[in-house]
Amino acid sequence: GQPLGPRRLSLKPVPKLPNMAAFLQEAAVKVKKQARGCLAPELCLQAVRAATERPFAEGVRRERELFQVLLSSGQARALQYAFFAERAVHRWATPTGASWSGAAPQPVRRAAVIGLGTMGRGIVTSLVKANIPVVALEQDLEYLNKGRKAVMLLLEREAMKMEGGAQTLDFHNPAHLQFTVDFDLLRDVDLVIEAVFENMALKKEIFHKLSKICKPGALLCTNTSALNIDEIASATSRPQQVIGTHFFSPAHVMRLLEIIYGRHTSPTAIATAMQLAKALKKVGVVVGNCFGFVGNRMMFPYVEQAVFLLEEGSRPEAVDQVLEDFGFKIGPFRMSDLAGLDVGWRSRQGQGLTGPSLPAGTPARQRQGQRYSPLPDLLCEHGRFGQKTAKGWYQYERAGGRTATPDPWLHSFLAQYRDTHGIKTRFIDQEEILERCLFSLINEGFAVLAEGIASGPEHLD
């Protein structure tokens, strides 16, 4: 029996907060931090501010002005490109003529993961979240128990993030997640992902075993970040079923999944791996087989330039700052500390670039006639592996800590290193840092395209 008030939102008064200016200021700081370098979130905030300060018609006019700025911006074009590029990579093709249109995936009803280190744990978590039953295998009980604890912790965190809480992730049920040291439990899985550390002999031994135990149709995947897929496949009686599924760390968070085909990999295997990426809510990108594939191969020269800049007088925090201000979520040195410096070190030892197999009389700062910096190797020799040891290019509050602070020890170590090698330090400006890191990244991308390792620039981007 009451008369209806005005229904039009534009006629309603805007609720006033007592501390409106401070509230918006705080929001601005938050937005700037979360959306570093992105225009749109900052302009959205300006539109909200206009709504609180001006009459409706003026507020709408202001919003339109802001929208026009964004509409014609380079960022809008870049975001539209990224949107379509992500969809374009679903349409994969290989130089032999196999493609997405002619290959059908096999169903994956049950999967296995071998190795419960950092990568294996993240991969198990991704599979459980996608409702794919998993068998998680380790070499002995000690590693198995350590891995189980870590996986359970990750899954509990993920369950808390999900709206339905723990009920939606039934990971305590052994039918969904089973931990074992027994290879025989892999007899009826549709797909195995090997995630042991980067050692070719170890991987070949595992794949030889798998080709004897797994059912004939099972897909054998390796989460290697750089090793030759064909060489791994040569240890099996079914190279057509072997494929690279390179997850990026942390595997349950990062959306990219690099899918690497070898000389014998079947189109069905590629289609199945792509279907798996979709099930895991990841973006699968199909690429060819070369050292480092696409992601890491492009990153090598980028990180290498960053280290050369340190040799010449820069500091890790200065290089990271420039690249993060440019728009990267994380600079090369913070990224290396997060991933673990020992991973690259082990790989360089395997290639004979450092360590005991290096021929006597090799110059300290040259390999195969090219400039080389031993700085990352020296850090590892000092036991500095990044976040996991609380010291790397930065120092951290504890082992496994996340907060990077500049390390005076490292600064004096760099000064000593430059003295030893007679390197004159100079001031390096932001533009030089940005160009040297980015151009080396881009140039490697062109080389990857020229060799046909990726089928289009969208795949690289």
Protein Blocks (a to p, Z undefined) as FASTA:
>chain_A
ZZcddfbfklpccdddfklmmmmmmmmmmmmmmmgoiaklmmmmmmmmmmmmmcfklmmm
mmmmmmmmmmmpmklmmmmmmmmmmmmmmmgcdfkopafklpccdddfbdcdehjafklm
mmmmmmmmnopacddddfblklmmmmmmmmmmmmmmmmmmpmnlmmlmcckbmkloccdf
bfklmmmccbdcdfbdcdfklmmmmmmmmmmmmcfklccddfbfkbcfklmmmmpcblkl
gccddddddfklmmcdcddddfklcfklmmmmmmmmmmnopacddddddehijmmmmmmm
mmmmmmmmmmnopafklmmmmmmmnopabdfklmmmmnopklmmmmmmmnopgcjklcgh
iafkbgehiacdfklmmmmmnopabjknopafbccfbehiabdcddfklmmmmmmmmmmn
opacddddfklmmmmmmmmmmmmmmmmmmnomagbfklmZZ
